[in-house]
Amino acid sequence: MPQQRFQVANMSYLQISGLKISYGDKVVLHNIDLAVEQGEMIALLGPSGCGKTTLLNALCGFIPVQSGEVAIASRTITHLAPEQRNITMVFQSYALWPHLTVARNIGYGLKLRKWRGADIARRVAELLRIVNLEGLGEVKVTELSGGQRQRVALARALAIEPQVLVLDEPLSNLDAKCA
């Protein structure tokens, strides 16, 4: 009997359809379909090594796909470079610049997008308030707790107002009490 694939609705904001990823001869993801509506929050659950992070990396464009399609707002992004996708990812390891202050880490993407200094400062101040890190803008990230660093990484990811925000193990280092 032929296998029927789940068909992803055309109306979904984020669509992954028929995605296949291999490392050499080893297929790690096969025929993956996913549909996410705008504003919807989802979680990928599964045992270690099942392909959750691989799927996130493919969505962000960090690894190539052998077949299938990734689309945001009906625009195919499968073969676009990561910087052309308007997706941000908060890595489990944070990927913060240790030599920069909290504010400079948060504003980094805005600077790359050639925002004016005053606009960057306003957006950074807004994000510091949102993630409850006001007053820490001039502190080096190396002086922060793990939970504070994670909030800096989240603020940096939100700064550019991405179409899709991807979090890899987002609750792994939160502080027990965020003061």
Secondary structure, 3 states (H helix, E strand, C coil): CCCCCCCCCCCCCEEEEEEEEEECCEEEEEEEEEEECCCCCCCCCCCCCCCHHHHHHHHHCCCCCCEEEEEECCEECCCCCHHHCCEEEECCCCCCCCCCEHHHHHHHHHHHCCCCHHHHHHHHHHHHHHCCCCCCCCCEHHHCCHHHHHHHHHHHHHHCCCCEEEECCCCCCCCCCCC
